[in-house]
Amino acid sequence: MTDNQKQLIRPSFWIISLMIFVAAFIRLIPHPPNFAPIAATALFAGAYFNKKIYAFIVPIVAMILTDAIIGFHPLAWLVYLSFALIVFIGIFMLKIISVKNLFFAATLSSVSFFLITNFGVWLGSNFYPQNFYGLIQCYIAAIPFFHNNLLGDLFYSTILFGLYEIIKIKIPALKESKV
């Protein structure tokens, strides 16, 4: 049996994957703008999947499935780009999972998502002048949405990480935690 096959039969792999898919599908429930579990799933995957290829594949597949229902938009590729960056943030900032590390990782995720996606809005827009002043205007116009983005990232990260830590206590076989 190969390492990948062993990986796929571990209960922790399936529990982490299920949690990511459930969180991704929460996007389908009505919610305030930008208050969604997108960054939280990427951080969670980056932190808990030992095989980092799964940290990218599992949450991106979940995102694609929900985007297929919600609808794709021209700037979706920027959302996926920032999503991949957030997986890296989870990999590097959450090697040691603590409240402090999670808070900083979720905050950095929110800021990077804000900067990347709004840069794309500015770049692809006729509404803002294509100069530094126009870029600043675009970022200023997006500030009201950042509040929900940050709160959503902090809320859903707390839920995912906290719930998994509780599950690990209830199911001792998951103590290995990283899959």
Beta strands, then each sheet from edge to edge (+ up, - down):
end
